[in-house]
Amino acid sequence: MATLKDIARAAGVSTATASRALNDSASISAQTKKLVHEAAIHLNYKSNRSAQPPEYKKQTVAVMAPQIVSPVYATLLSGIQDAAMARNYAVLLFCAEGDPVSEKKTMDLLVSMDACGIIAIPPVTEQTNYAPLLEANRPLVFAGYRPPAPGTAHVVAQDGYEGAAIAAEHLVRQGMRSIVLIAGPENTNVSRERSNGYLEVMKRHGLTPSIYTGPSTYYAGHQIGTHLFETQAGQRTDSVIAGSDYQSLGILHAIQKSGRRVPEDVSLVSFDDTFLATMSAPALTSVSYPLYRMGARAFEALFEIMEEAKPAAENKTELFKPVLTFRQSSVERGQA
């Protein structure tokens, strides 16, 4: 059976263009539509989606997420789905689990389907090439994180700069002077934003910065923590800002393994404020964002674009401010 890729190849156009031509998009020229339709007839192409009622096509949005097991992504998705249901929209969820091949296939499918809008939740690693989504001439919103080059798309994201700044400022106020930041995965917007916020605070207080990068996993946290506290610099370190609650647990265990205590010897501040923050011993001071509201706002932004009948939004970024929740893992030295 012929596929959309077969049609595109025969007509000499991209898969995205073939899809839009078959769906009679106004952005495709009459000549290109004729080429694509002739190729479809010649190859006896039949789209399963052609049987869908028009109201289904008009009331469906597609969401691309890197995973659903993370409480961060799950909360974002809950906000998206509830906001969509409130406006009688169905949500089709596609999860690539961070695999580049699956991500490419997922994007091809998103571009070829009849959903009236797309929400993409970029993975923190940001290795994905989002060009197919940006070129699809479809209402598009990025949610949660900012991709490296969003192009012409609306972005609803967390303010990583401010998050790292309030974490560092909190530790300075608690009397800390040797503060280490684990910014996030290397060469990502998340890492850069956090690093800049942290560096601004350290510079303002005349403190020497120390930045590490690594995945937001328990293993990465434990590995970085083990390396750090085996060095001479680590012996002087009085506080650490970790990139996620998972990573914080790895660092916490590495600190304890080194013979030091949290918070008596080393204060620890995390990001995300998931259920792990309160289950940890000691409970983690953590920077959080209103993830559910971010997800809901991402859908509302997409809905506004769809209502205005625009294929894409102007370059616009909405940043949600962080909140720091103080718990036992960070404490003023005199109170320890």
N, C-alpha and C positions, 0 to 999 in steps of 0.2 A: 504494500500500500504506500502510495506517495506521501511524503511528509512536507511540511512547510518549507524545510530547508531545500528539498528537491525542487519545489516551485521557484524558490528564490534563485537557486543555481541556474535553472533553465531560463529564467527571465533576465538573469544578469544583474540582480539587485540583492540587497541585504535581506536577511530574514525579517528584520523590523519593517523594512519598506514593503515587502511582500504581504506581511500581516495587515499593515495599514491599507494597502491597495485592496485586499480582499474584503476589508471592512468599510470600504468606500470613504476613507478619510479625506477631508478637504485639503489636507496638506500634500496629497499625492497628485501628480499631474495626470490628465486623462490618458496621455500616451503610455505612461508607466502602468496605469491601471489596466489598459488594454493588453500590454505585454504579459502582465501577471495573470490576468484572467485567461488568456489564451494558453499559457503554460499550465494552468490548473485544469483546464478542459482537456488538453492534450495528455496530461498525466493522470486524468480521472481522479483528481484530488477531491476528497470529501472531508470537511472539517466537522468534528464531533460537536464543536461549539455552535455550529449553525442551527442546531435543533433547540438551542436555548431560547426561551421566550425573551422578547425585547426588554421587559421590565427587569428580568434577572441581570442582563448585561448592564443596565443602567444603575443598578443598585448593588454593585459588587466592587469592593476594593481588594487589592492584593497586598499582602505584607510579606516582605522578605526579612527574615531574622537569622542571625548566625547560629543560634541555639535557643532552646527553651528551658533547659535544666537550670540555668543560672537564675537566681532570684531577681537579679537586675533586669534581665531581658523579660522574664515572666511578668514582672510588674508593669513594665512598659507596654507589653502586649495586652494586659488586662485593661489598661487605660484606653488603648486604641479600640479594643473590641467593644467596651461599654459605650464609648462615645459613638461608635458606628451604629450599634444596635439602637441607640436613642434616636437616631435619624433613619432607622429602618434600612440600614446598609448591612449586607453580608460581608464577612471577612474571610478571604482565602489565605491561609498561612503556608509559607514555603520556608523550610529550614534546611540550610546547606551544611550545618555542623562544621563550618570553618574549612571545608575541603574545597580547594580552588576549582577542581573539575566540576563538583556539584554546584558551586556558585555560578559558574559559567552556564551550565545547563539550566539552572533556575532562572537566571536573567533572560536567557533565550525564551523560556516558557512565559515569563512575565510579559515580555514584549509582544509575544505572539497571541496572547489570550485577550479576551474581550473585557477585562476589568476596566472600569472607567477611571481608576486612579491607582497609584502605587505609593506605598510607604516602605522605605528601606531603612532597616536598623543596621548601620555599619558595624562590623566586628571591631573590637578594640585594636586588633592587630592591623586593620586597615590595609590588608594586602590586595583587596578586591579592586578590579578595574570596573568602574561604574559607567564607562562610556556607553554601553548599550542602553542603559536606562536613561541616560541624559540625552541620547540621540533619538529616543523613541517618540518624542513629541507628545508625551502623555503627562497629565498632572502628576507631579512627583514631589514627595516630601521626605527628607532624611530626618530620622528621629533618634534621640539619645546621644549619639556621638556625631562629630563632624568628620566627614570623609576628607582625605587630603586635598582634593580639588573638586568641590561640589558643583562647580559650573553654575548653570542657570537652574537653580532649584531652591526651594524653601527649606530651611534647616531649623529644627527645634532641638536644642542640645543643652547640655550642662555646661556651666561656666567653670572649666577646669582651673583657670588662672586664679579665680577668686577662692576656689576650694582649697588649693594648696596654700594660698596666702593666709587664710584664716586658720588653717592647721598650724602653720609656722608661727603666726602671731600668738596663738594660744600657748604654744610651747615656750616662746620667749617670755610671755607674761608669767609663766610658771617657773621661771628662773633657769630654763635650759639655755645652754650656750654652744653645745656641739651637736647640732641637729642634722641628721642624715635624711635625705629624701630618696625614696624609691619611686621614680616618677611614673613608671608604666612601661609597656613594651617599647623597645628601641625604635626610633625614627617614626613616631606616630604623633598625630596632633594632640592626643591626650597627654603624652609625655612632654611635648614641647610647652603646652599651656601650663601644666603643673610646674614644670621647671621654671618658667618665667615668673609665675606668681611667688614661688618659694625664693627665687633669687632676689626679687625686689625686697622682700622682707629681710632677708639676711643682709643685704647691702645697707638697708636703712638702719639696721642695728649694729653695723660694723662687725658682723660675724662671718666666719669662713664657711662657704658652702661645701657640701659633699653630696653628689648625686649619683645614684645607680639606676640602671634600667633593667627591666625583666618582665616576663609574662605575669599576669595577675593570678597566679596559681599558688597553692600551698607549697609545692616542690620548689618553685622559684624563690619564694620567700625564705624557705628553710636554707636553700643553697646560698643565697646572698647573705642571710644572717650569719650562717656558719663561717663564711669567708670573712665577713666584716669583723666579727667578734673574736676571730683568731689573730687579727692584725693589731699592731700597736695603736693605730688610729681608732680601732674599735674599742680599745680599752678606755679611750677618752670620750667616746660617744655617750652622751647622756639622754638622747632621744632619737626616735625614728618615726618618720611618716611613711606609711606603707600604701601601696596602690590599690589594695582591695582588702576586704575582710579575710578572704581565703589566704592571700599573701601574708597578712598580719599574723595569722595563726602559725604559719611556717616560721616567721621571724620570732614570734613569741617563744616557740619551742627551741629555736636556735639560741636565743638569749638565755633561756633557762638551762639549756645543756652546757653553756659556757660557765655556769656557776653564778650568773648574775640574776637579779630579780626585777620583775616588772610590777609596780612602778618604782620600787625603792631605789634601784640602781639605774634603770633605763625606762623612760616614759615612751609610750607607744600610741600613735594616733593612726587610725585607719581611714579608708574610703568605702563608701556604699551604705554602711549601717544596715546590713541585712540581719536576719535572725542569728547569724553566727556571732555578731557583735555582742549580743546579750548572753549567748551560750558559752562564750569564752570565759576562762578563769585566769586572770581577772577579766571582767567585762571591758570591751574595747570602747574607748573614746573614738568616735567616728564621724566623718564628714558625709552628709547625705544630701540627696536631691529629691524633689517631689516627682519621683519616677511615674507614678500613676497619672498625675496631672500633666506631665510631659507627654505621655502617650495620648491622653485625651486631646491635648492641644495639637498634637501632630495630625490627628484625624480632622480636627476642626479646621486647621490650616489647609489640608487637602480638600475638604468640603468647600471652603471658600473659593479655592482655585477652580474646582469643578463647577460651582454655581456661576462663576464669572465666565465660564466656557473658555478658559485660557489653557493652552497646552502645557504651560510651565509658568512658574512664578519668577518675578524678578529675584536677583540675588538678595535674599533676606535671611537673616539669622536671628532667631529668638533664643536668648540664653536664660536658663533658669538658675537662680542664685542658690548657693549651698547653705546648709545649716550644720553647725557642729554640736553634737550631743556629747556632753561630758560624762565619762564613766571612770572606773577605777584604774584603767591602764595608764592614765597620765595624772600626775599629782605634783603639787609644789613640794620641793625637797624638804622643807621644814615640817610638812604635814605627813611625810612618809613614815 
